[in-house]
Amino acid sequence: MKIPSHLRFEIAAINDLCIDVGLAGKYEANLDLIVSHALFVLDVTTRRLDSEQPADGRVRLHCTLGRITVPGWGNLTEALAHELVREELDRIVRHLEQLLADSQEGQPS
């Protein structure tokens, strides 16, 4: 099964947000895509750069895209699988947008 174009665009947007968050200088953002015929996962990990310990302030968000690309994944209906993926991607976007806004707060435009 192919991944729908709108989800490809959302993944690209998440990648762009990770770049923007990292370049803003207050947070680090890492994006991992794990893709195979039986697995498709997107992981985003963020953390404040001024944290004393590497794990301080670390947030890891996960989206199991395999729900829609691997037939029969978890016995989910196609509609429910798409809904769950959409919710997970939206949560990742909101988190990254929040970090970007926090990084830009007080900076000249």
Buried (B, 14 or more C-beta within 10 A) or exposed (E): EEBEEEBEEBBEBBBEBBEBBBEBEBBBBEBEEEEEEEEBBBBBBBBBEEEEEEEEBEBEBEBBBBBBBBEEBEEBEEEEBBEBBBEBBEBBBEBBEEBBEBBBEEEEE
